[in-house]
Every structure is written in C-alpha cells, then in structure tokens.
Amino acid sequence: MKKQIEHEHAKKEPLIRLVKRDALPTWKIILIYAIAILGSLLLSSVICSLFSSKNPLKFFSALFIGAIGSSRNIWILLQDTALLLGVAVALVPAFKMKFWNLGGNGQILVGSLAAISCMYYLGGKISDALLIPLMTIASILAGAIWGVLPAIFKAFFDTNESLFTLMLNYIATGLVTMFLMIWLEGGKKTSLEPIAYGNFPELFGSKYLLTILVFFALAALMYVYLKYTKHGYEISVVGDSPNTAKYIGIDVKRVIIRTMIISGALAGLVGLFLAGNIDHTIRMDSARNMGFTAIMATWLAAFNPLVMMGTCLFIIFISRGMVMVRADFGFTNDSIANIVIGLVYFCVIACSFFITYRVVFRKAEKAEKTKGEKTV
C-alpha cells in the first residue's frame, strides 16, 4: 500500500521543477557573473570573427578602445552611464512598489520637449541664469505630469499600468513630432538646429562633469530614500502586499501617486540634461531608448541604486565598445552589434536566474530524501 501511494505521488510530481536556492555567498555570485560575462564575450568574438574573417582577439581590443581608448571616450562613457543611471533611478521606486513603469522614454521626451520649448521661445530674451532654472522647473513638471497620469488611473480605477505607460510613450513621440512641425515651418527644414541658449555651466573646464555628478549623487540619495525613510518603507510594503499596507494604515493610493510623481520628475530631469547640456535640440528618438535599457539595469541590480551604478556602467561599456567593433570589423549596420549586446544580456540574465533557482530532477530529489532518511 505504501509503495502504491509513493508511486502515485511520483506520478503527480513533475520530472523537472525549480526550487529557490539558499542565499549564495557574495564572492560566488560575483564569480558566476564574471564567468557568464567572459563566456558571452568569447562567444561574441567568435561570431564577429565568423562574419568578418578577422582575428577574434581583435574583438576585445576594439571593444576596449571603443569604450575607454581615449580620455574623450572615457568622459563620454561616464556621461552616458550617468544618463542611463538617471533613468534607472527614476524607475526603481516604481519597480520596488511593483508598479511596472514602461513609460521612461515618454517621460524623458516630455522633459526634453519642455526644456527645448523654453530655449526656443525664451532664449535670447532672458539671461541663461534665469532660463536654466525655468528649463529645470518645466522639465521636472512635465515628467511628473507624465508619470502621475497612469498613477491616478491605477490608484482609482485599477488600470493596467504597463499598457498605460507604454501608450504614453507614443503620445509623447507624437507631441515632439507636432512641435517639430511647428518649429520647422511645416517641414520646410529637415531638423531643428542646435539652440545656442540655455547652455549649462562647465565644471572645472569639463562639459561632462555636471551630468556625471548630478546623477551619481541622485543614485546615492535614492538608496537612502528607499532604505532609511518612511516613504521608502511604505513603497516596500505596498510592493509586497497592498492589503497588508492598507491593514497597517498606509494610504496605498497616495503612495502610488507620490511615487510616480517622483519617478516621472526624475525621468524629466534626464530629459533636461539631454536637451540643455548635451544635444541642444530634440528629435523623436532623443530618449535613446534609455527607458527600456534602464529596466535591464534595475533588474540586474536587484533594484539597488548603488549596484545600478555598476550595471549601468557595464551596459554602456558594451554599447560604446560595440561601436568600434562594428567599424573595425566592417559591419555595415547594427545587426551584429545588437546580436552581441543581446547575447551578453541573455547570459547575464540566465546567470541571475540560476543564482536564484536550481533545477531539481525527480530521481535526484528522491535519492536526496533517501540519503537523509538513512542519515537520520
């Protein structure tokens, strides 16, 4: 009878299933990630070599030269890292609350549009000392409005925030297109020329340093905000269980709305720096797709703003390096570069998955149980 019950139980159990691992030591996690990254880059070098008949080792030299081959490349690497970090910092409080904000691109775009509008209509009429604060306020407000719209509908009507924020990206792109049509005189010009007004100040003779300092400082502040403040605690509780949050007296609606105002405002701030400190113009793709790339950075960092500094640097390093790989290997489009970047991302994500879970086979599990029974 006992054997029959065990046989029936074995039938019900799947052959393969996932079990959550116990926490691994930090050094093991770092080692696993390092092996995954190195393995993915080795495989990428072979793929690039097959498509170009060049030495696979040249892939690594081109990758590093493209990312850190000169002082200018290093500054651009750090600036782009800071911008991506800014978007990741904007998204992380929403993600900690399990509000899946996919509208980063739209929030960046409206922030840029607000800044460019100030530069276009007020530039030359007022001093930069007054124009830059106006641009800052306009960008933060625009981003906050774009962030709070889906929050209000989520809080009061329980709409799907992923779809809502995603659709707002298209509306933001449409707004940029509409304003460009106005500024370009109905299409008589092909692009908006860089605007000479509203230039951000240089720090120690560097035009890159301000962006880097601002967003790395914001990442540190966001870490403190999420970990040590009452608001951060409320975000965490709402993310874990809205019902528990209500039970202990947290106003869930208020937390959702407040958090998305912060999220949108920070994304709008990134748009400000893109418009006022880097591009001085706007295009439909001014957000550089950072709204989606930052999602990868936040997930790889397990929603830790300090760790996001490293994940953003890694992502930008690969992206910048692949520009030189593409040129050196003679690729005429971004297809191979995108394959390599995707392969690296896939290996890192797969690695993260297997750090958290382990695969258990039915026979192996039975052997472990038998061994345990004998030991007892």
C-alpha positions in Angstrom: 0.0 0.0 0.0 2.8 2.4 0.9 4.6 1.6 -2.4 1.4 2.3 -4.3 0.9 5.7 -2.6 4.6 6.6 -3.3 4.2 5.5 -7.0 1.0 7.7 -7.4 2.8 10.6 -5.7 5.7 10.2 -8.0 3.3 10.3 -11.0 1.9 13.6 -9.8 5.3 15.2 -9.3 6.8 16.8 -12.5 10.1 15.3 -13.8 11.8 18.7 -13.6 11.0 21.6 -11.3 12.5 24.7 -10.0 13.4 25.2 -6.3 14.6 28.5 -4.8 18.2 28.3 -3.7 19.6 29.3 -0.3 21.5 32.6 -0.5 24.9 32.2 -2.1 28.0 33.9 -0.7 28.7 37.2 -2.4 32.1 36.0 -3.8 30.3 33.1 -5.6 27.7 35.4 -7.1 30.5 37.8 -8.4 32.4 34.8 -9.8 29.4 33.4 -11.6 28.6 36.7 -13.2 32.2 37.2 -14.2 32.3 33.8 -15.9 29.0 34.5 -17.6 30.2 37.8 -19.0 33.5 36.5 -20.1 31.9 33.5 -21.7 29.4 35.6 -23.6 32.2 37.9 -24.8 34.3 35.0 -26.0 31.3 33.6 -27.9 30.6 37.1 -29.3 34.2 37.4 -30.5 33.8 34.1 -32.4 30.6 35.2 -34.0 32.1 38.5 -35.1 35.2 36.7 -36.5 33.0 34.2 -38.5 31.1 37.1 -40.2 34.3 39.1 -40.9 37.2 36.6 -41.1 39.2 38.7 -38.6 41.1 37.5 -35.6 38.7 37.0 -32.6 41.2 38.7 -30.3 40.7 41.9 -32.3 37.2 42.0 -31.0 38.4 42.6 -27.4 40.9 45.3 -28.4 38.2 47.1 -30.4 35.7 46.7 -27.6 38.1 48.3 -25.1 39.4 51.0 -27.4 35.8 52.0 -28.3 34.8 52.3 -24.6 38.0 53.6 -22.9 40.5 54.2 -25.8 40.9 57.9 -25.1 40.2 60.4 -22.4 37.2 61.7 -24.5 35.9 58.2 -24.8 36.1 57.7 -21.1 34.3 61.0 -20.4 31.5 60.0 -22.9 31.3 56.6 -21.3 30.8 58.1 -17.8 28.3 60.7 -19.1 26.2 58.1 -20.9 26.4 55.9 -17.8 25.2 58.8 -15.7 22.2 59.4 -18.0 21.2 55.7 -18.0 21.7 55.7 -14.2 19.4 58.7 -14.0 16.6 56.8 -15.8 17.2 53.7 -13.7 17.0 55.8 -10.6 13.7 57.2 -11.9 12.3 53.8 -12.5 13.5 52.0 -9.3 11.0 53.4 -6.8 8.1 52.4 -9.1 9.5 49.0 -9.6 10.0 48.5 -5.8 6.3 49.3 -5.5 5.6 46.7 -8.3 4.3 49.5 -10.5 5.7 48.5 -13.8 6.6 51.9 -15.3 7.4 51.2 -19.0 7.0 54.9 -19.9 10.6 56.0 -19.2 11.1 57.0 -22.9 7.9 59.2 -22.9 8.8 60.9 -19.6 12.3 61.7 -20.9 10.9 63.0 -24.1 8.4 65.4 -22.5 11.1 66.6 -20.2 13.3 67.3 -23.2 10.4 69.0 -25.0 9.7 71.2 -22.1 13.3 72.3 -21.9 13.7 72.9 -25.6 10.4 74.9 -25.7 11.9 77.2 -23.0 15.1 77.5 -25.0 13.2 78.1 -28.3 10.8 80.7 -27.0 12.7 82.4 -24.3 16.3 82.0 -25.5 18.0 85.4 -26.1 15.1 87.2 -24.4 16.2 86.4 -20.9 19.6 85.6 -19.5 20.8 81.9 -19.2 20.9 82.5 -15.4 17.1 82.8 -15.4 16.5 80.5 -18.4 18.2 77.4 -16.9 16.0 77.4 -13.7 12.9 77.8 -15.9 14.0 74.9 -18.1 14.6 72.8 -14.9 11.2 73.5 -13.4 9.5 72.9 -16.8 11.2 69.6 -17.4 10.6 68.3 -13.9 6.9 69.3 -14.0 6.4 67.8 -17.5 8.0 64.5 -16.4 6.0 64.5 -13.2 2.7 65.0 -15.1 3.5 62.2 -17.5 4.3 59.9 -14.5 1.3 60.8 -12.4 -1.3 60.2 -15.1 -1.0 56.4 -15.1 -0.7 56.5 -11.3 -4.0 58.2 -10.9 -5.8 55.7 -13.1 -4.1 52.8 -11.4 -4.9 54.2 -7.9 -8.6 54.9 -8.6 -9.6 52.6 -11.4 -7.0 49.8 -11.2 -6.0 50.1 -14.8 -3.0 48.2 -16.2 0.0 50.5 -15.6 2.2 48.7 -18.1 -0.1 49.3 -21.0 -0.9 52.9 -19.9 2.7 54.0 -19.5 3.6 52.2 -22.8 0.9 54.1 -24.7 2.0 57.4 -23.2 5.4 56.8 -25.0 3.7 57.1 -28.3 1.7 60.2 -27.3 5.0 61.8 -26.2 6.6 61.0 -29.5 3.5 62.5 -31.3 3.8 65.7 -29.2 7.5 66.0 -30.2 6.6 65.5 -33.9 3.8 68.1 -33.7 6.2 70.7 -32.2 8.9 69.9 -34.7 6.4 70.5 -37.5 5.6 73.9 -36.0 9.2 74.9 -35.4 10.4 73.5 -38.8 7.7 75.6 -40.6 5.6 72.8 -41.8 8.5 70.6 -42.9 10.5 73.3 -44.9 13.5 72.3 -42.7 14.6 68.8 -42.1 15.8 69.1 -38.5 15.8 71.5 -35.6 19.2 73.1 -35.4 21.0 73.2 -32.0 19.8 76.1 -29.9 22.6 78.4 -28.7 20.8 79.4 -25.5 20.4 77.7 -22.1 23.9 76.2 -22.0 24.7 74.5 -18.7 27.9 75.7 -16.9 31.1 73.7 -17.2 32.7 72.4 -14.0 36.5 72.6 -13.8 36.5 73.1 -17.6 34.6 69.9 -18.3 31.2 69.8 -20.0 30.6 66.2 -18.9 31.2 66.5 -15.2 28.0 68.2 -14.1 25.8 65.4 -15.6 28.0 62.7 -14.0 28.0 64.3 -10.5 24.2 65.0 -10.5 23.0 61.5 -11.4 25.6 59.6 -9.4 24.6 61.8 -6.4 20.9 61.1 -7.1 21.6 57.4 -7.1 23.1 57.6 -3.6 20.2 59.8 -2.4 17.7 57.3 -3.8 19.4 54.5 -2.0 19.0 56.4 1.3 15.4 57.4 0.4 14.3 53.8 -0.3 16.2 52.2 2.6 16.0 54.6 5.5 13.0 56.9 5.1 9.3 56.3 5.9 8.4 56.8 2.3 10.8 54.1 1.3 9.3 51.8 3.8 5.8 52.5 2.5 6.9 51.8 -1.0 8.3 48.4 0.0 5.2 47.4 1.9 2.8 48.4 -0.9 5.0 46.4 -3.3 5.0 43.3 -1.1 1.3 43.4 -0.3 -1.2 46.3 -0.9 -3.7 44.6 1.5 -1.1 44.5 4.3 -0.3 48.1 3.6 -4.0 49.0 4.0 -4.2 47.0 7.2 -1.4 48.8 8.9 -2.8 52.2 7.9 -0.8 53.1 4.8 -2.7 55.1 2.2 -1.9 53.0 -0.9 -3.4 55.5 -3.4 -1.3 58.3 -2.0 1.8 56.2 -2.1 1.2 55.2 -5.7 0.6 58.7 -6.8 3.5 60.2 -4.8 6.0 57.6 -6.1 5.1 58.1 -9.7 5.4 61.9 -9.4 9.0 61.3 -8.2 9.6 58.7 -10.9 8.3 60.9 -13.7 10.1 64.0 -12.3 13.5 62.3 -12.3 13.0 61.0 -15.8 12.0 64.5 -16.9 15.3 65.7 -15.3 17.2 63.3 -17.6 15.3 64.9 -20.5 16.5 68.3 -19.3 20.2 67.3 -19.3 19.8 65.7 -22.8 18.3 68.9 -24.1 20.2 71.6 -22.2 23.6 70.0 -21.6 24.2 67.6 -24.5 22.0 67.8 -27.6 20.6 71.4 -27.5 17.9 70.1 -29.9 15.2 67.4 -29.9 14.3 64.5 -32.2 11.7 61.7 -31.9 14.5 59.4 -30.7 16.1 61.8 -28.3 15.4 59.4 -25.4 17.9 56.9 -27.0 15.6 54.1 -25.8 17.0 54.5 -22.3 13.6 54.0 -20.8 13.8 50.3 -21.8 17.5 49.8 -21.3 17.2 51.2 -17.8 14.8 48.4 -17.0 17.6 45.9 -17.6 19.9 47.9 -15.4 17.5 48.0 -12.5 16.7 44.3 -12.7 20.3 43.2 -12.9 21.0 45.4 -9.8 18.0 43.8 -7.9 16.6 47.3 -7.5 19.6 48.5 -5.5 20.5 52.1 -6.6 24.2 51.7 -5.6 24.6 48.5 -7.6 22.9 50.2 -10.5 26.0 52.3 -10.9 27.9 49.2 -11.9 25.2 47.7 -14.1 24.7 50.9 -16.0 28.5 51.2 -16.5 28.6 47.6 -17.8 25.7 48.2 -20.3 27.2 51.4 -21.6 30.7 49.9 -21.8 29.4 47.1 -24.1 27.3 49.5 -26.2 30.1 52.0 -26.7 32.6 49.3 -27.3 30.5 47.7 -30.0 30.5 50.9 -32.0 34.3 50.5 -32.5 33.8 46.7 -33.1 31.3 47.5 -35.9 33.7 49.9 -37.5 36.8 47.7 -37.2 35.1 44.5 -38.4 33.5 46.3 -41.3 29.8 45.7 -40.4 27.6 48.0 -42.4 24.6 48.0 -39.9 23.9 47.5 -36.3 22.6 43.9 -36.6 25.7 42.1 -35.4 26.3 44.6 -32.7 22.7 44.1 -31.5 23.1 40.3 -31.6 26.3 40.6 -29.4 24.6 43.0 -26.9 21.6 40.7 -26.8 23.8 37.7 -26.2 25.6 39.3 -23.3 22.3 40.4 -21.8 20.9 36.9 -22.2 23.9 35.3 -20.5 23.8 37.7 -17.6 20.0 37.3 -17.1 20.2 33.5 -17.3 23.1 33.6 -14.8 20.9 35.7 -12.5 18.1 33.2 -12.8 20.2 30.2 -11.9 21.7 32.1 -8.9 18.2 32.4 -7.6 16.8 29.0 -8.5 18.1 25.4 -9.0 16.8 22.7 -11.3 15.6 19.6 -9.4 15.0 16.2 -11.1 12.6 13.7 -9.6 15.1 10.9 -9.2 17.8 13.1 -7.8 15.4 14.5 -5.2 14.3 11.0 -4.2 17.9 10.0 -3.8 18.5 13.1 -1.6 15.5 12.2 0.6 16.6 8.5 0.9 20.1 9.6 1.9 18.6 12.0 4.5 16.4 9.2 6.0 19.4 6.9 6.3 21.4 9.6 8.0 18.6 10.2 10.5 
